[in-house]
Amino acid sequence: MKYFQKLLLYIFLTLLLCSSVSDAVRGQWDSFRGPDGLGIDMNADAPTQWEDSDYRWKITLSGTGHSSPVAWGNTIFVSSSDDSKDRGYLMAIDEQTGAITWQKEFQVTDLVMHIDNNLASPSPAVDESHVYIIWYSREKTSLYALNHDGALQWKAAFDGIEARHGGGSSLVLTDKYVVFTREQEMGSSLKSSWVAVDKFTGKVAWELPRESSVANSFSTPILVIFEDGKPQLIFTSQAHGFTGVVPETGEVLWERKLLSKDRVVASPVYANGMIIGCRKGEAVVIEVDPETGLAASSATYSLPPNLSPYVPTPIVVDDLLYMFMDNGTVACLQLDTGKVLWKERPAGPIYGSPICVAGNLYCITKTGRVVVLGASSTYNLLGIQDLGEESFATPVLCHSGMVFRTYTHLMLLGSNHVKN
């Protein structure tokens, strides 16, 4: 009887959480891959095929960039940069009209980067009062908070980044803090750390010293709420593998060094009591006790390079794990066992991450082609649409539809239907 009571409680809490997250996603896509980092909204609706005339608007951005937009209410926020002039931009766009309501400019000092990286790679974050933007550079790391009208509320500065490929980790929000990683490569004169900053003051709430490694992590942490109601930040990195951290204090709850062979770019994913982490050449899945939030001491299974994305973040829908690989291959696996159900290559190489809308998967290839797949145990290619320009970004949902970001443009694909 006790077992069934716990099971019913778990099902109730899961449904409650899924419902609240799904409702929050519509118009409140607050950070990379939405409020929980999972990139799923089953209540929204989006077409699987469309024409250029179906876009409500398309605008040209200042500069270039790879960051994904964020949305709150009727406003979309997106960053870009002019790397040749060490200049960054943050823009607010009216989702109804595509009009740029304001644009702010930031001076960003030089940063050594990979050819595929960009000063505007980290995605901003937004809540009901502020929009937050981070700029990594060699001399300093700058974090800004502006209100929704574009007025600066505070600025916080930290040491810079010394790494061959620059920085790329995006911001994640808790109820009180803005959290980011600032990792160095081994041999750097600077120290690595993970940092939480007060949302309203910009003051450091905690800073967790971290080891430096051969390759700094670009992975964005996620916030998970377990059955006991306690939130936990999950980080992945080459230096520390998987790490669970108390959001309030920065205390390390557990650490499993299972990703230490190479650089980590993709963000972790939590679903059904399992965490998926990816490094270059391998994906690792570990079980987590949903009651306590403590991870198992060893991996449930790992996946070989041909099933392991390096840059794109995986996605889990129900009990299925979808891997969108850098070379363009997409694989569907059973989450609990890692059994491959199908593996296909619908289009070209991919850097952006997938999202799921009403049971369909959307992901953008590097050349700017939107691949639409049914989220099912059998392969179902629903459409491939060309955005006309390369893109390393992830699609975003807002009140009016789906937002796509290319290297120099932003566009809104309208949706006239919302499921109840």
C-alpha positions as CSV (number, residue, x, y, z in Angstrom):
1,M,0.0,0.0,0.0
2,K,2.8,2.4,0.9
3,Y,4.4,1.8,-2.5
4,F,1.1,2.6,-4.4
5,Q,0.7,5.7,-2.3
6,K,4.1,6.9,-3.3
7,L,3.5,6.0,-6.9
8,L,0.3,8.0,-7.0
9,L,2.0,11.0,-5.3
10,Y,4.8,10.8,-7.9
11,I,2.3,10.7,-10.8
12,F,0.4,13.7,-9.3
13,L,3.5,15.8,-8.8
14,T,4.8,14.9,-12.3
15,L,1.5,15.9,-13.9
16,L,1.4,19.1,-11.8
17,L,4.9,20.0,-12.8
18,C,4.4,19.3,-16.5
19,S,1.2,21.3,-16.5
20,S,2.7,24.3,-14.8
21,V,5.8,24.2,-17.0
22,S,3.8,23.9,-20.2
23,D,1.6,26.8,-19.2
24,A,4.6,28.9,-18.4
25,V,6.3,28.2,-21.7
26,R,3.7,30.0,-23.7
27,G,5.0,33.6,-23.8
28,Q,7.6,32.9,-21.1
29,W,10.5,31.1,-22.8
30,D,12.9,32.5,-20.2
31,S,16.2,30.9,-21.1
32,F,18.0,28.4,-23.3
33,R,15.3,25.7,-24.2
34,G,12.7,27.3,-22.0
35,P,11.8,27.3,-18.2
36,D,13.2,23.9,-17.4
37,G,15.8,23.5,-20.1
38,L,13.8,20.6,-21.7
39,G,12.4,22.4,-24.7
40,I,9.0,20.8,-24.6
41,D,5.5,22.3,-25.0
42,M,2.7,19.9,-25.7
43,N,-0.1,22.6,-25.6
44,A,1.2,24.9,-28.2
45,D,0.8,24.3,-31.9
46,A,3.0,24.9,-35.0
47,P,2.8,23.9,-38.6
48,T,5.1,21.1,-40.0
49,Q,5.3,22.6,-43.5
50,W,5.0,26.3,-44.5
51,E,5.9,28.9,-47.1
52,D,7.8,32.2,-46.8
53,S,4.4,34.0,-46.9
54,D,3.5,32.2,-43.6
55,Y,6.1,34.3,-41.6
56,R,4.4,37.2,-39.8
57,W,7.6,39.1,-40.0
58,K,11.3,38.8,-40.7
59,I,13.9,41.4,-39.6
60,T,17.6,42.0,-40.0
61,L,19.6,42.1,-36.8
62,S,22.5,44.3,-35.9
63,G,25.7,42.3,-36.3
64,T,25.7,38.5,-36.2
65,G,25.2,35.7,-33.6
66,H,24.5,32.2,-32.6
67,S,22.5,32.8,-29.4
68,S,18.9,31.6,-29.1
69,P,16.3,34.3,-28.3
70,V,14.1,34.4,-25.2
71,A,10.6,35.6,-24.8
72,W,8.4,37.1,-22.1
73,G,4.9,38.4,-22.6
74,N,4.8,40.2,-26.0
75,T,8.5,40.8,-26.2
76,I,11.3,38.8,-27.7
77,F,14.9,39.5,-26.6
78,V,17.9,38.5,-28.7
79,S,21.7,39.2,-28.7
80,S,24.1,39.7,-31.5
81,S,27.6,41.1,-32.0
82,D,30.1,42.7,-34.3
83,D,33.2,40.7,-33.4
84,S,35.5,42.8,-35.6
85,K,34.7,45.9,-33.4
86,D,34.4,44.0,-30.1
87,R,30.8,45.2,-29.8
88,G,27.8,43.4,-28.5
89,Y,24.0,44.1,-28.9
90,L,20.8,43.3,-27.0
91,M,17.5,43.9,-28.8
92,A,13.9,43.9,-27.7
93,I,11.4,43.0,-30.5
94,D,7.6,43.4,-30.5
95,E,6.4,39.9,-31.3
96,Q,3.2,41.2,-33.0
97,T,5.0,43.4,-35.5
98,G,8.7,42.6,-35.5
99,A,9.5,46.2,-34.6
100,I,12.7,46.6,-32.6
101,T,11.5,48.6,-29.6
102,W,15.0,49.2,-28.2
103,Q,18.6,48.2,-28.8
104,K,21.5,48.4,-26.3
105,E,25.2,48.3,-27.2
106,F,28.0,46.9,-25.1
107,Q,31.8,47.2,-25.5
108,V,33.3,43.7,-25.3
109,T,37.1,43.2,-25.3
110,D,38.7,40.7,-27.6
111,L,38.3,37.0,-27.0
112,V,40.2,34.1,-28.7
113,M,37.5,31.8,-30.1
114,H,36.9,28.8,-32.3
115,I,36.0,29.7,-35.9
116,D,32.4,28.6,-35.2
117,N,32.1,30.6,-32.0
118,N,30.9,34.2,-31.7
119,L,30.7,36.8,-28.9
120,A,26.9,36.4,-29.1
121,S,26.8,32.7,-28.5
122,P,25.5,32.6,-25.0
123,S,21.7,33.0,-24.8
124,P,20.2,35.8,-22.6
125,A,17.6,35.1,-19.9
126,V,14.5,36.9,-18.8
127,D,12.0,37.0,-16.0
128,E,9.0,39.2,-15.0
129,S,11.3,42.2,-14.1
130,H,14.6,41.9,-15.9
131,V,16.4,40.6,-19.0
132,Y,20.0,39.4,-18.3
133,I,22.9,39.3,-20.7
134,I,26.4,38.0,-20.3
135,W,29.5,38.8,-22.3
136,Y,32.6,36.7,-22.0
137,S,35.9,38.3,-22.9
138,R,39.6,37.8,-22.3
139,E,39.8,40.8,-19.9
140,K,36.6,40.4,-18.0
141,T,33.2,38.7,-17.9
142,S,30.4,41.2,-17.7
143,L,26.8,40.4,-16.5
144,Y,24.1,43.0,-17.1
145,A,20.4,43.3,-15.9
146,L,18.1,45.6,-17.8
147,N,14.4,46.1,-17.2
148,H,12.0,45.3,-20.0
149,D,12.1,48.9,-21.2
150,G,15.9,48.6,-21.7
151,A,17.0,50.7,-18.7
152,L,20.2,49.4,-17.0
153,Q,19.4,48.1,-13.5
154,W,22.8,46.8,-12.5
155,K,26.1,45.5,-13.9
156,A,28.5,42.9,-12.3
157,A,32.1,42.3,-13.5
158,F,34.2,39.1,-13.0
159,D,37.6,37.9,-14.3
160,G,37.7,37.0,-18.0
161,I,38.1,33.7,-19.9
162,E,41.4,32.2,-21.0
163,A,40.5,29.3,-23.4
164,R,41.3,28.3,-27.0
165,H,37.6,28.3,-28.1
166,G,36.3,31.2,-25.9
167,G,33.1,31.0,-23.9
168,G,29.6,29.8,-24.7
169,S,27.7,28.8,-21.6
170,S,24.3,30.5,-21.3
171,L,22.5,31.8,-18.2
172,V,20.1,29.8,-16.1
173,L,17.7,31.3,-13.5
174,T,16.5,30.2,-10.1
175,D,13.9,31.9,-8.0
176,K,16.5,34.3,-6.6
177,Y,19.7,34.1,-8.7
178,V,21.2,34.3,-12.2
179,V,23.7,31.4,-12.5
180,F,26.5,31.1,-15.0
181,T,29.8,29.2,-15.4
182,R,33.2,30.8,-16.0
183,E,35.6,28.0,-16.7
184,Q,39.3,28.2,-17.7
185,E,41.6,25.8,-19.5
186,M,44.5,24.2,-17.7
187,G,47.5,26.5,-17.5
188,S,45.4,29.7,-17.3
189,S,46.4,32.3,-14.8
190,L,42.7,32.7,-13.9
191,K,40.6,30.5,-11.7
192,S,37.5,28.6,-12.8
193,S,34.2,29.0,-10.9
194,W,30.5,28.7,-11.1
195,V,28.7,31.8,-9.9
196,A,25.2,32.8,-8.6
197,V,24.3,36.5,-8.6
198,D,21.3,38.1,-6.9
199,K,18.7,39.0,-9.6
200,F,17.8,42.4,-8.0
201,T,21.2,43.7,-6.8
202,G,23.9,42.0,-9.0
203,K,25.7,41.0,-5.8
204,V,27.4,37.6,-5.7
205,A,25.4,35.2,-3.6
206,W,27.9,32.4,-4.0
207,E,30.9,31.4,-6.1
208,L,32.0,27.8,-6.2
209,P,35.7,27.3,-7.1
210,R,36.2,24.7,-9.8
211,E,39.1,22.8,-11.3
212,S,40.4,23.9,-14.7
213,S,40.7,21.2,-17.4
214,V,42.2,20.7,-20.8
215,A,39.0,22.0,-22.3
216,N,36.6,24.4,-20.7
217,S,32.9,23.5,-20.7
218,F,30.3,25.4,-22.8
219,S,27.4,23.5,-21.2
220,T,24.5,25.4,-19.7
221,P,23.3,24.0,-16.3
222,I,19.7,23.1,-15.7
223,L,17.4,23.5,-12.7
224,V,15.5,20.4,-11.6
225,I,12.9,20.1,-8.8
226,F,12.8,16.6,-7.3
227,E,10.0,14.9,-5.4
228,D,11.0,16.3,-2.1
229,G,10.3,19.7,-3.5
230,K,14.0,20.7,-3.3
231,P,15.5,22.3,-6.4
232,Q,18.9,21.3,-7.6
233,L,21.3,22.7,-10.3
234,I,22.8,20.1,-12.5
235,F,26.1,20.9,-14.2
236,T,28.2,18.9,-16.7
237,S,31.9,19.6,-17.5
238,Q,35.1,17.9,-18.4
239,A,36.7,18.8,-15.1
240,H,34.0,17.5,-12.8
241,G,31.7,15.3,-14.9
242,F,28.1,15.5,-13.5
243,T,27.5,17.7,-10.5
244,G,24.5,18.4,-8.3
245,V,24.5,21.8,-6.5
246,V,22.2,23.4,-4.0
247,P,20.9,26.6,-5.8
248,E,20.6,28.6,-2.5
249,T,24.1,28.1,-1.3
250,G,26.3,26.6,-4.0
251,E,26.9,23.5,-1.9
252,V,28.0,20.4,-3.9
253,L,25.5,17.6,-3.1
254,W,27.2,14.9,-5.3
255,E,29.7,14.6,-8.1
256,R,30.3,11.9,-10.7
257,K,33.4,12.3,-12.9
258,L,32.0,10.3,-15.8
259,L,32.6,12.9,-18.6
260,S,36.3,13.7,-18.0
261,K,37.8,12.6,-21.3
262,D,36.9,15.6,-23.5
263,R,35.2,18.9,-23.8
264,V,31.5,19.2,-22.8
265,V,29.3,21.5,-25.0
266,A,25.8,20.1,-24.9
267,S,23.7,20.8,-21.8
268,P,22.5,18.1,-19.5
269,V,18.9,16.8,-19.7
270,Y,16.9,15.3,-16.8
271,A,13.9,13.1,-17.5
272,N,12.2,10.0,-15.8
273,G,14.8,9.7,-13.1
274,M,17.8,9.9,-15.5
275,I,20.4,12.5,-16.5
276,I,21.9,12.5,-19.9
277,G,25.2,14.2,-20.4
278,C,27.3,14.4,-23.5
279,R,31.0,15.0,-24.2
280,K,32.9,14.8,-27.5
281,G,32.7,11.2,-28.5
282,E,30.4,9.8,-25.8
283,A,27.0,10.2,-24.1
284,V,26.5,9.0,-20.6
285,V,23.2,8.3,-18.8
286,I,23.0,8.0,-15.0
287,E,20.1,7.3,-12.7
288,V,19.0,9.8,-10.1
289,D,16.8,9.0,-7.1
290,P,13.7,11.1,-7.8
291,E,13.0,11.4,-4.0
292,T,16.5,12.6,-2.9
293,G,18.0,13.9,-6.1
294,L,21.2,11.9,-5.5
295,A,22.9,10.3,-8.5
296,A,24.0,6.7,-8.9
297,S,27.7,6.0,-8.5
298,S,28.1,4.6,-12.0
299,A,26.5,5.0,-15.4
300,T,23.4,3.1,-16.4
301,Y,24.9,3.0,-19.9
302,S,27.0,5.0,-22.3
303,L,26.7,5.5,-26.0
304,P,29.4,5.5,-28.8
305,P,30.4,8.4,-30.9
306,N,28.0,7.6,-33.7
307,L,25.1,8.0,-31.2
308,S,26.5,10.9,-29.2
309,P,26.0,14.6,-30.0
310,Y,28.8,17.0,-29.2
311,V,27.2,20.4,-29.6
312,P,23.4,19.8,-29.9
313,T,21.6,19.1,-26.6
314,P,19.5,15.9,-26.6
315,I,15.7,15.9,-25.9
316,V,13.5,13.3,-24.1
317,V,9.8,13.0,-25.0
318,D,7.9,10.5,-22.8
319,D,10.2,7.5,-22.6
320,L,12.2,8.1,-25.8
321,L,15.6,9.8,-26.1
322,Y,16.4,11.7,-29.3
323,M,19.9,12.4,-30.3
324,F,20.5,15.1,-33.0
325,M,24.2,14.6,-34.0
326,D,26.6,17.2,-35.3
327,N,26.9,15.4,-38.6
328,G,23.1,15.6,-39.2
329,T,22.2,12.0,-38.1
330,V,19.2,11.7,-35.8
331,A,18.6,8.7,-33.6
332,C,15.7,7.6,-31.4
333,L,16.5,5.4,-28.4
334,Q,14.7,3.9,-25.5
335,L,15.7,6.1,-22.5
336,D,15.9,3.3,-19.9
337,T,18.0,0.9,-21.9
338,G,19.7,2.9,-24.7
339,K,18.3,0.5,-27.4
340,V,18.3,2.2,-30.8
341,L,14.8,2.3,-32.4
342,W,15.8,4.2,-35.5
343,K,18.6,6.2,-37.0
344,E,18.4,8.4,-40.0
345,R,20.0,11.5,-41.6
346,P,17.2,13.8,-42.8
347,A,19.4,16.8,-43.7
348,G,22.8,18.3,-43.1
349,P,25.1,18.9,-40.0
350,I,23.5,20.4,-36.9
351,Y,24.7,22.8,-34.1
352,G,21.3,24.0,-32.8
353,S,19.3,21.9,-30.3
354,P,15.8,20.4,-30.9
355,I,12.6,21.4,-29.2
356,C,9.3,19.5,-29.1
357,V,5.9,21.2,-29.9
358,A,2.7,19.2,-29.7
359,G,4.5,15.9,-30.3
360,N,6.7,17.1,-33.2
361,L,10.5,17.8,-33.1
362,Y,11.9,21.0,-34.6
363,C,15.7,21.5,-35.1
364,I,17.7,23.8,-37.4
365,T,20.7,22.5,-39.4
366,K,23.9,24.6,-39.7
367,T,22.9,25.7,-43.2
368,G,19.5,26.9,-41.9
369,R,17.1,24.1,-42.8
370,V,14.4,23.4,-40.2
371,V,13.9,19.6,-39.8
372,V,10.5,18.6,-38.5
373,L,10.1,15.0,-37.2
374,G,7.3,13.2,-35.4
375,A,8.4,12.3,-31.8
376,S,7.7,8.6,-32.1
377,S,9.3,5.2,-32.0
378,T,9.2,5.0,-35.8
379,Y,10.9,7.5,-38.2
380,N,8.5,10.1,-39.5
381,L,9.9,13.0,-41.4
382,L,7.2,15.7,-41.6
383,G,9.0,18.5,-43.4
384,I,12.2,20.3,-44.2
385,Q,12.0,24.1,-44.6
386,D,14.9,26.4,-45.7
387,L,15.4,29.6,-43.7
388,G,17.8,31.0,-46.3
389,E,20.8,31.5,-44.1
390,E,23.0,29.5,-41.8
391,S,22.0,29.1,-38.1
392,F,23.5,27.6,-35.0
393,A,20.5,28.6,-32.8
394,T,17.6,26.7,-31.3
395,P,13.9,27.5,-32.1
396,V,11.9,29.4,-29.5
397,L,8.2,29.6,-28.7
398,C,6.3,32.8,-27.9
399,H,2.6,33.7,-27.7
400,S,2.2,34.2,-31.4
401,G,4.2,31.2,-32.7
402,M,7.7,29.9,-33.2
403,V,10.8,32.1,-33.6
404,F,13.8,31.2,-35.7
405,R,17.1,32.9,-35.5
406,T,19.7,32.8,-38.3
407,Y,23.1,34.4,-38.4
408,T,21.7,37.8,-39.2
409,H,17.9,37.5,-39.1
410,L,15.0,36.8,-36.8
411,M,11.6,35.6,-38.0
412,L,8.3,34.6,-36.6
413,L,6.3,31.7,-37.9
414,G,2.7,32.4,-36.9
415,S,0.4,29.9,-35.2
416,N,-3.3,30.5,-35.1
417,H,-4.1,27.4,-33.0
418,V,-3.5,26.6,-29.3
419,K,-4.6,23.3,-27.8
420,N,-6.7,23.5,-24.6
